[in-house]
Amino acid sequence: MAFSTRTYEQPARAVATHRVLRNTYMLLGLSMIPTVIGAFIGLSMDFSFMAEHPIMGSIAMIAVMFGLLWAVQANRDSGLGVVLMLAFTGVMGVFLGPILQVALGLANGSQIIGLAAGGTGIIFLTLATIATTSKRDFSFMGNFLMIGLVLLIVASLANLFFQIPALALTLSGVAVLLFSGFLLFDISRIVNGGETNYVMATLAVYLDIYNIFVNLLQLLMAFMGERD
């Protein structure tokens, strides 16, 4: 009887995991729509306050972001969670406004944005394929990634005061690698049944992709940007 129970449990678990992964990718694709709309809105906004007061501007953005993150998490088991998730991605699109404005101020800004988007897509497809097709469980990376994230946040906050360009570029490079690791980790968790809520799974993967794109864009602007 025990053998029979396990036989039935495994297919059921596989079906549930497949459903979470499918819903995650569907919601992730849908979330790109408000992100793009928000980015176009952000392009037309005046962010001079953030340029004049970078610390206060960063604090305000973090407060809004964490408020929405809390709201999504609190409603993750209801349809409202999906709505809040899409609202969150729209706001994150608006937050892309300042860096996109700087990028488009370059002679080859449009090409650089396209390269950053394409590079992010390649990273996502590659790591998603590895996590989905590989039988390896990447959960062992969790502690290392969290330590790396804490150190990255501390260094980034410190650089708000010191404004060292070389350090900013170094942190962007580290961030691309770190969030690529998180992307592999988060998709692996879904595949191996560690995350069963597709709203939270989508949120984690979206943030990974978002941070990879932003930091990759910063690196490309620094090394490839052509000023008029």
ROKOL-256422 format. One record per residue (C-alpha): residue number from 1; residue in three letters; x, y, z. Coordinates in pm, 1 decimal, decimal comma. Layout:
# ROKOL-256422
<r kolse="NUM" kefi="ALA" east="X" north="Y" up="Z"/>
...
//
This chain:
# ROKOL-256422
<r kolse="1" kefi="MET" east="0,0" north="0,0" up="0,0"/>
<r kolse="2" kefi="ALA" east="286,2" north="237,2" up="85,2"/>
<r kolse="3" kefi="PHE" east="442,3" north="178,7" up="-256,0"/>
<r kolse="4" kefi="SER" east="109,3" north="246,8" up="-423,1"/>
<r kolse="5" kefi="THR" east="64,9" north="574,1" up="-230,0"/>
<r kolse="6" kefi="ARG" east="404,3" north="702,1" up="-337,9"/>
<r kolse="7" kefi="THR" east="325,9" north="601,8" up="-694,6"/>
<r kolse="8" kefi="TYR" east="17,4" north="822,1" up="-694,7"/>
<r kolse="9" kefi="GLU" east="182,6" north="1109,3" up="-503,4"/>
<r kolse="10" kefi="GLN" east="468,9" north="1158,3" up="-746,9"/>
<r kolse="11" kefi="PRO" east="256,3" north="1223,5" up="-1059,7"/>
<r kolse="12" kefi="ALA" east="27,6" north="1451,9" up="-856,9"/>
<r kolse="13" kefi="ARG" east="326,9" north="1650,6" up="-732,2"/>
<r kolse="14" kefi="ALA" east="467,4" north="1674,0" up="-1084,4"/>
<r kolse="15" kefi="VAL" east="135,8" north="1803,8" up="-1218,0"/>
<r kolse="16" kefi="ALA" east="114,8" north="2065,2" up="-940,7"/>
<r kolse="17" kefi="THR" east="472,1" north="2178,4" up="-1005,0"/>
<r kolse="18" kefi="HIS" east="408,5" north="2202,9" up="-1379,7"/>
<r kolse="19" kefi="ARG" east="96,7" north="2411,9" up="-1311,3"/>
<r kolse="20" kefi="VAL" east="289,3" north="2655,3" up="-1087,8"/>
<r kolse="21" kefi="LEU" east="567,5" north="2688,1" up="-1346,4"/>
<r kolse="22" kefi="ARG" east="319,4" north="2741,3" up="-1631,1"/>
<r kolse="23" kefi="ASN" east="122,0" north="3003,7" up="-1437,0"/>
<r kolse="24" kefi="THR" east="445,0" north="3174,4" up="-1334,0"/>
<r kolse="25" kefi="TYR" east="561,7" north="3211,7" up="-1692,8"/>
<r kolse="26" kefi="MET" east="216,8" north="3331,5" up="-1802,1"/>
<r kolse="27" kefi="LEU" east="197,4" north="3595,9" up="-1529,2"/>
<r kolse="28" kefi="LEU" east="559,4" north="3691,7" up="-1593,3"/>
<r kolse="29" kefi="GLY" east="483,9" north="3753,2" up="-1959,3"/>
<r kolse="30" kefi="LEU" east="173,4" north="3951,0" up="-1868,0"/>
<r kolse="31" kefi="SER" east="369,4" north="4159,9" up="-1618,0"/>
<r kolse="32" kefi="MET" east="592,7" north="4290,7" up="-1896,2"/>
<r kolse="33" kefi="ILE" east="297,6" north="4487,1" up="-2039,0"/>
<r kolse="34" kefi="PRO" east="253,2" north="4723,9" up="-1739,9"/>
<r kolse="35" kefi="THR" east="632,8" north="4740,9" up="-1710,8"/>
<r kolse="36" kefi="VAL" east="664,9" north="4873,0" up="-2067,2"/>
<r kolse="37" kefi="ILE" east="370,5" north="5111,1" up="-2018,1"/>
<r kolse="38" kefi="GLY" east="522,1" north="5233,8" up="-1692,4"/>
<r kolse="39" kefi="ALA" east="860,5" north="5282,8" up="-1863,6"/>
<r kolse="40" kefi="PHE" east="701,1" north="5504,9" up="-2130,6"/>
<r kolse="41" kefi="ILE" east="532,0" north="5706,3" up="-1855,9"/>
<r kolse="42" kefi="GLY" east="861,8" north="5733,9" up="-1670,9"/>
<r kolse="43" kefi="LEU" east="1033,7" north="5865,1" up="-1983,5"/>
<r kolse="44" kefi="SER" east="801,1" north="6165,9" up="-1988,5"/>
<r kolse="45" kefi="MET" east="835,4" north="6245,0" up="-1616,1"/>
<r kolse="46" kefi="ASP" east="1063,8" north="6499,3" up="-1452,7"/>
<r kolse="47" kefi="PHE" east="1304,4" north="6326,3" up="-1214,1"/>
<r kolse="48" kefi="SER" east="1509,9" north="6635,5" up="-1135,4"/>
<r kolse="49" kefi="PHE" east="1428,6" north="6595,6" up="-764,4"/>
<r kolse="50" kefi="MET" east="1604,2" north="6259,1" up="-762,7"/>
<r kolse="51" kefi="ALA" east="1907,5" north="6407,1" up="-936,2"/>
<r kolse="52" kefi="GLU" east="1926,2" north="6688,2" up="-680,8"/>
<r kolse="53" kefi="HIS" east="1847,2" north="6467,0" up="-380,4"/>
<r kolse="54" kefi="PRO" east="1961,9" north="6112,0" up="-471,3"/>
<r kolse="55" kefi="ILE" east="1945,1" north="5980,0" up="-115,2"/>
<r kolse="56" kefi="MET" east="1592,3" north="6106,9" up="-46,1"/>
<r kolse="57" kefi="GLY" east="1480,8" north="5994,4" up="-391,0"/>
<r kolse="58" kefi="SER" east="1619,7" north="5646,3" up="-335,2"/>
<r kolse="59" kefi="ILE" east="1453,3" north="5621,0" up="5,9"/>
<r kolse="60" kefi="ALA" east="1117,4" north="5724,8" up="-143,3"/>
<r kolse="61" kefi="MET" east="1147,0" north="5466,1" up="-421,6"/>
<r kolse="62" kefi="ILE" east="1242,2" north="5192,7" up="-174,8"/>
<r kolse="63" kefi="ALA" east="947,3" north="5283,7" up="50,3"/>
<r kolse="64" kefi="VAL" east="700,0" north="5261,0" up="-239,2"/>
<r kolse="65" kefi="MET" east="853,4" north="4937,4" up="-363,6"/>
<r kolse="66" kefi="PHE" east="846,6" north="4763,9" up="-26,7"/>
<r kolse="67" kefi="GLY" east="492,3" north="4884,2" up="38,5"/>
<r kolse="68" kefi="LEU" east="373,1" north="4719,8" up="-281,9"/>
<r kolse="69" kefi="LEU" east="582,1" north="4409,5" up="-214,5"/>
<r kolse="70" kefi="TRP" east="411,5" north="4373,1" up="122,8"/>
<r kolse="71" kefi="ALA" east="69,5" north="4417,4" up="-38,9"/>
<r kolse="72" kefi="VAL" east="141,6" north="4150,0" up="-301,2"/>
<r kolse="73" kefi="GLN" east="265,0" north="3906,3" up="-39,1"/>
<r kolse="74" kefi="ALA" east="-32,5" north="3970,1" up="188,1"/>
<r kolse="75" kefi="ASN" east="-275,8" north="3891,9" up="-96,7"/>
<r kolse="76" kefi="ARG" east="-77,0" north="3620,2" up="-274,2"/>
<r kolse="77" kefi="ASP" east="-357,0" north="3362,8" up="-241,6"/>
<r kolse="78" kefi="SER" east="-628,5" north="3577,0" up="-401,0"/>
<r kolse="79" kefi="GLY" east="-703,4" north="3739,0" up="-734,3"/>
<r kolse="80" kefi="LEU" east="-614,8" north="4073,4" up="-575,8"/>
<r kolse="81" kefi="GLY" east="-259,1" north="3947,5" up="-549,2"/>
<r kolse="82" kefi="VAL" east="-240,2" north="3921,7" up="-930,1"/>
<r kolse="83" kefi="VAL" east="-378,0" north="4276,2" up="-967,7"/>
<r kolse="84" kefi="LEU" east="-129,3" north="4411,3" up="-713,3"/>
<r kolse="85" kefi="MET" east="150,9" north="4221,0" up="-885,5"/>
<r kolse="86" kefi="LEU" east="66,9" north="4392,0" up="-1215,2"/>
<r kolse="87" kefi="ALA" east="42,3" north="4729,0" up="-1036,6"/>
<r kolse="88" kefi="PHE" east="383,0" north="4665,9" up="-882,8"/>
<r kolse="89" kefi="THR" east="538,9" north="4591,2" up="-1222,7"/>
<r kolse="90" kefi="GLY" east="383,7" north="4908,9" up="-1362,3"/>
<r kolse="91" kefi="VAL" east="543,0" north="5115,6" up="-1085,8"/>
<r kolse="92" kefi="MET" east="875,5" north="4939,2" up="-1141,8"/>
<r kolse="93" kefi="GLY" east="845,3" north="5036,9" up="-1507,5"/>
<r kolse="94" kefi="VAL" east="803,7" north="5401,2" up="-1404,8"/>
<r kolse="95" kefi="PHE" east="1115,4" north="5365,9" up="-1187,2"/>
<r kolse="96" kefi="LEU" east="1307,5" north="5279,9" up="-1505,2"/>
<r kolse="97" kefi="GLY" east="1242,3" north="5634,9" up="-1624,0"/>
<r kolse="98" kefi="PRO" east="1563,5" north="5798,7" up="-1494,1"/>
<r kolse="99" kefi="ILE" east="1806,8" north="5539,7" up="-1633,7"/>
<r kolse="100" kefi="LEU" east="1619,8" north="5520,1" up="-1965,8"/>
<r kolse="101" kefi="GLN" east="1631,5" north="5900,4" up="-1996,1"/>
<r kolse="102" kefi="VAL" east="2008,9" north="5891,5" up="-1944,9"/>
<r kolse="103" kefi="ALA" east="2047,0" north="5605,9" up="-2193,7"/>
<r kolse="104" kefi="LEU" east="1842,1" north="5780,4" up="-2461,1"/>
<r kolse="105" kefi="GLY" east="2056,7" north="6088,4" up="-2411,7"/>
<r kolse="106" kefi="LEU" east="2342,1" north="5892,8" up="-2568,4"/>
<r kolse="107" kefi="ALA" east="2392,1" north="5883,3" up="-2943,5"/>
<r kolse="108" kefi="ASN" east="2352,3" north="5505,2" up="-2945,0"/>
<r kolse="109" kefi="GLY" east="2113,0" north="5488,2" up="-2649,0"/>
<r kolse="110" kefi="SER" east="1839,2" north="5297,5" up="-2830,6"/>
<r kolse="111" kefi="GLN" east="2083,7" north="5028,1" up="-2938,9"/>
<r kolse="112" kefi="ILE" east="2222,6" north="4997,3" up="-2587,0"/>
<r kolse="113" kefi="ILE" east="1873,3" north="4954,1" up="-2439,9"/>
<r kolse="114" kefi="GLY" east="1803,2" north="4689,3" up="-2702,4"/>
<r kolse="115" kefi="LEU" east="2129,7" north="4510,5" up="-2619,3"/>
<r kolse="116" kefi="ALA" east="2049,2" north="4518,4" up="-2247,5"/>
<r kolse="117" kefi="ALA" east="1701,1" north="4378,0" up="-2310,7"/>
<r kolse="118" kefi="GLY" east="1836,1" north="4112,4" up="-2546,5"/>
<r kolse="119" kefi="GLY" east="2115,6" north="4018,2" up="-2307,4"/>
<r kolse="120" kefi="THR" east="1868,2" north="3989,0" up="-2022,2"/>
<r kolse="121" kefi="GLY" east="1646,4" north="3767,6" up="-2237,0"/>
<r kolse="122" kefi="ILE" east="1937,0" north="3540,3" up="-2325,5"/>
<r kolse="123" kefi="ILE" east="2038,5" north="3509,7" up="-1959,8"/>
<r kolse="124" kefi="PHE" east="1681,4" north="3427,6" up="-1861,1"/>
<r kolse="125" kefi="LEU" east="1627,7" north="3166,2" up="-2134,1"/>
<r kolse="126" kefi="THR" east="1963,3" north="3001,8" up="-2064,7"/>
<r kolse="127" kefi="LEU" east="1922,3" north="2978,8" up="-1687,8"/>
<r kolse="128" kefi="ALA" east="1553,6" north="2885,0" up="-1709,7"/>
<r kolse="129" kefi="THR" east="1645,4" north="2599,0" up="-1943,8"/>
<r kolse="130" kefi="ILE" east="1920,3" north="2480,5" up="-1708,8"/>
<r kolse="131" kefi="ALA" east="1692,2" north="2495,2" up="-1404,9"/>
<r kolse="132" kefi="THR" east="1402,5" north="2325,3" up="-1584,6"/>
<r kolse="133" kefi="THR" east="1585,8" north="2048,4" up="-1767,0"/>
<r kolse="134" kefi="SER" east="1861,1" north="1977,9" up="-1515,6"/>
<r kolse="135" kefi="LYS" east="1784,1" north="1730,0" up="-1240,6"/>
<r kolse="136" kefi="ARG" east="2008,0" north="1926,2" up="-1004,1"/>
<r kolse="137" kefi="ASP" east="1861,2" north="2112,1" up="-707,2"/>
<r kolse="138" kefi="PHE" east="2017,8" north="2457,4" up="-676,8"/>
<r kolse="139" kefi="SER" east="1872,0" north="2532,7" up="-333,0"/>
<r kolse="140" kefi="PHE" east="2222,2" north="2502,2" up="-185,8"/>
<r kolse="141" kefi="MET" east="2294,5" north="2847,2" up="-335,2"/>
<r kolse="142" kefi="GLY" east="2040,5" north="3019,6" up="-109,9"/>
<r kolse="143" kefi="ASN" east="2261,5" north="3118,4" up="184,4"/>
<r kolse="144" kefi="PHE" east="2547,9" north="3232,1" up="-38,6"/>
<r kolse="145" kefi="LEU" east="2312,9" north="3446,4" up="-250,3"/>
<r kolse="146" kefi="MET" east="2150,0" north="3608,5" up="53,0"/>
<r kolse="147" kefi="ILE" east="2489,2" north="3700,5" up="200,0"/>
<r kolse="148" kefi="GLY" east="2589,4" north="3843,3" up="-136,7"/>
<r kolse="149" kefi="LEU" east="2266,0" north="4043,5" up="-156,5"/>
<r kolse="150" kefi="VAL" east="2315,1" north="4195,0" up="189,2"/>
<r kolse="151" kefi="LEU" east="2672,6" north="4294,9" up="103,7"/>
<r kolse="152" kefi="LEU" east="2557,4" north="4440,9" up="-229,8"/>
<r kolse="153" kefi="ILE" east="2285,8" north="4649,8" up="-61,6"/>
<r kolse="154" kefi="VAL" east="2527,6" north="4779,8" up="203,2"/>
<r kolse="155" kefi="ALA" east="2789,7" north="4870,5" up="-59,0"/>
<r kolse="156" kefi="SER" east="2526,6" north="5036,9" up="-280,0"/>
<r kolse="157" kefi="LEU" east="2394,7" north="5245,9" up="9,5"/>
<r kolse="158" kefi="ALA" east="2749,8" north="5347,0" up="99,9"/>
<r kolse="159" kefi="ASN" east="2815,4" north="5454,9" up="-258,2"/>
<r kolse="160" kefi="LEU" east="2515,8" north="5688,7" up="-242,7"/>
<r kolse="161" kefi="PHE" east="2733,0" north="5898,9" up="-12,4"/>
<r kolse="162" kefi="PHE" east="3074,8" north="5843,4" up="-173,8"/>
<r kolse="163" kefi="GLN" east="2962,3" north="5851,9" up="-540,4"/>
<r kolse="164" kefi="ILE" east="3262,0" north="5652,9" up="-669,7"/>
<r kolse="165" kefi="PRO" east="3206,9" north="5568,6" up="-1041,7"/>
<r kolse="166" kefi="ALA" east="3445,6" north="5271,8" up="-1042,8"/>
<r kolse="167" kefi="LEU" east="3270,1" north="5121,9" up="-740,7"/>
<r kolse="168" kefi="ALA" east="2930,7" north="5174,8" up="-905,2"/>
<r kolse="169" kefi="LEU" east="3044,1" north="4982,1" up="-1213,7"/>
<r kolse="170" kefi="THR" east="3190,1" north="4705,2" up="-999,0"/>
<r kolse="171" kefi="LEU" east="2864,0" north="4676,0" up="-807,1"/>
<r kolse="172" kefi="SER" east="2667,7" north="4659,2" up="-1133,9"/>
<r kolse="173" kefi="GLY" east="2886,4" north="4373,7" up="-1254,4"/>
<r kolse="174" kefi="VAL" east="2845,6" north="4190,9" up="-925,1"/>
<r kolse="175" kefi="ALA" east="2468,7" north="4251,0" up="-936,7"/>
<r kolse="176" kefi="VAL" east="2436,3" north="4093,7" up="-1283,5"/>
<r kolse="177" kefi="LEU" east="2613,5" north="3781,7" up="-1157,6"/>
<r kolse="178" kefi="LEU" east="2427,4" north="3777,5" up="-826,2"/>
<r kolse="179" kefi="PHE" east="2077,3" north="3812,2" up="-972,0"/>
<r kolse="180" kefi="SER" east="2161,2" north="3558,1" up="-1241,3"/>
<r kolse="181" kefi="GLY" east="2232,6" north="3322,8" up="-951,3"/>
<r kolse="182" kefi="PHE" east="1901,7" north="3420,2" up="-790,7"/>
<r kolse="183" kefi="LEU" east="1722,8" north="3353,8" up="-1119,5"/>
<r kolse="184" kefi="LEU" east="1865,3" north="3002,8" up="-1134,9"/>
<r kolse="185" kefi="PHE" east="1782,1" north="2950,5" up="-767,5"/>
<r kolse="186" kefi="ASP" east="1423,8" north="3080,1" up="-790,5"/>
<r kolse="187" kefi="ILE" east="1328,8" north="2880,7" up="-1100,1"/>
<r kolse="188" kefi="SER" east="1490,8" north="2571,9" up="-949,0"/>
<r kolse="189" kefi="ARG" east="1275,4" north="2617,1" up="-638,0"/>
<r kolse="190" kefi="ILE" east="961,7" north="2616,8" up="-853,9"/>
<r kolse="191" kefi="VAL" east="1072,7" north="2310,7" up="-1049,8"/>
<r kolse="192" kefi="ASN" east="1157,6" north="2119,6" up="-730,9"/>
<r kolse="193" kefi="GLY" east="837,1" north="2216,9" up="-549,2"/>
<r kolse="194" kefi="GLY" east="997,6" north="2465,2" up="-310,2"/>
<r kolse="195" kefi="GLU" east="762,0" north="2743,8" up="-421,6"/>
<r kolse="196" kefi="THR" east="397,1" north="2650,0" up="-471,9"/>
<r kolse="197" kefi="ASN" east="243,5" north="2997,8" up="-504,8"/>
<r kolse="198" kefi="TYR" east="273,4" north="3125,9" up="-860,2"/>
<r kolse="199" kefi="VAL" east="223,6" north="3491,6" up="-762,2"/>
<r kolse="200" kefi="MET" east="522,6" north="3483,5" up="-528,1"/>
<r kolse="201" kefi="ALA" east="718,4" north="3276,6" up="-779,8"/>
<r kolse="202" kefi="THR" east="649,3" north="3536,5" up="-1048,9"/>
<r kolse="203" kefi="LEU" east="746,1" north="3819,0" up="-815,1"/>
<r kolse="204" kefi="ALA" east="1082,5" north="3657,5" up="-737,9"/>
<r kolse="205" kefi="VAL" east="1166,1" north="3583,8" up="-1102,4"/>
<r kolse="206" kefi="TYR" east="1049,1" north="3930,5" up="-1214,0"/>
<r kolse="207" kefi="LEU" east="1276,1" north="4103,6" up="-963,5"/>
<r kolse="208" kefi="ASP" east="1568,8" north="3890,9" up="-1080,4"/>
<r kolse="209" kefi="ILE" east="1509,1" north="3986,2" up="-1443,5"/>
<r kolse="210" kefi="TYR" east="1450,6" north="4353,0" up="-1356,3"/>
<r kolse="211" kefi="ASN" east="1777,2" north="4382,2" up="-1164,5"/>
<r kolse="212" kefi="ILE" east="1974,1" north="4201,5" up="-1433,6"/>
<r kolse="213" kefi="PHE" east="1838,5" north="4440,9" up="-1697,2"/>
<r kolse="214" kefi="VAL" east="1906,1" north="4758,4" up="-1497,2"/>
<r kolse="215" kefi="ASN" east="2261,0" north="4664,0" up="-1403,6"/>
<r kolse="216" kefi="LEU" east="2343,6" north="4529,3" up="-1749,0"/>
<r kolse="217" kefi="LEU" east="2216,3" north="4856,0" up="-1895,4"/>
<r kolse="218" kefi="GLN" east="2440,0" north="5054,4" up="-1660,4"/>
<r kolse="219" kefi="LEU" east="2744,0" north="4852,2" up="-1766,5"/>
<r kolse="220" kefi="LEU" east="2667,6" north="4888,5" up="-2136,9"/>
<r kolse="221" kefi="MET" east="2617,0" north="5265,0" up="-2102,5"/>
<r kolse="222" kefi="ALA" east="2952,0" north="5298,3" up="-1925,9"/>
<r kolse="223" kefi="PHE" east="3150,4" north="5093,2" up="-2176,2"/>
<r kolse="224" kefi="MET" east="2964,1" north="5150,5" up="-2502,8"/>
<r kolse="225" kefi="GLY" east="2784,6" north="5483,4" up="-2460,7"/>
<r kolse="226" kefi="GLU" east="2855,0" north="5740,3" up="-2731,1"/>
<r kolse="227" kefi="ARG" east="2792,3" north="6102,3" up="-2640,6"/>
<r kolse="228" kefi="ASP" east="2694,7" north="6356,9" up="-2905,0"/>
//
